[in-house]
Amino acid sequence: MRYETTMVAVLTLTAWLSFTCPTRSEPRRQLEEQTRFSLEEPIKHPVPIPEDVLKILRQEADITTCEIRPEERSKIPPSWYEASGIRLDGEREEDLIVKAKNACMWGPNLGPFWVFRSSVNGHYLVLSTVAVSLQVLKSSTNGLRNIRTAAIVTRQPAYSDYRFDGHTYQLAGGEKSKHS
């Protein structure tokens, strides 16, 4: 009887583990994908920022309150940013969410976030916005996941939803984002 009970327990545990643990065909990274990003919290699984993305970031960044002259943009170090891989289309290319890590680029309760798509020719910018947080949603438009940002406006939370129009992310409701 004790042998049978032990065998049932072992088989039950084995079956449970086979359904809950990742397999070789199921990358561990996909299970740990971060979808919520806060300006003041570090990214959980940072990834290196490719040089083509850094070049765009250095041109895009508002550095008016930073201790660097505009003509020295090319010297902005990668450590001023933090990036996370994300699959905006679900399965194929790994895209990037980048946020400013250096507080000199932040405003009051706001900071820049950038979203880059990956392509065979490198990366291209599909959203540049300022917020206190950014969330990649499960819903999608034109093949890419929708994005929601949050900000504090007159001491109240304000949310903006972005949808992919086939080229860039646009504010839902017809308004244009910074990068249209």
C-alpha angles and dihedrals in degrees: 000000000000090000091052092049091050091049092050090050092049092048092047092050091047092050092048092049092049090058099041104039122078118252127217090262090052109067116225090222092064091057091053098046111146114223101170121067127184125195093227099040124076120248110261097224108020119195129201114269112239117235094244089056092048090053091055093044092052090056095042100046121105100227099167091118096040126097094247131094118239091243089059095060090118088064095059102124123232088240089076088072139050126203139193129194116239135172104228092176095046104245118010125061124020108236128191138244110197128187134183110261096181108081091214086081093053127094127203104308091341139088138168125274124184130194119204130191120214120229138165087264095052130266131328131195115249100167136022115177144145122236144131091245141007128205128192107216130213092236118085142199124203091355099308129095118257120247130217124196129193130207137170111244119179089344092304128105114252123192130202124192121208127199129191113247095193094274110035140357115272130191109262112252096047099286115134123241122223090266109050 
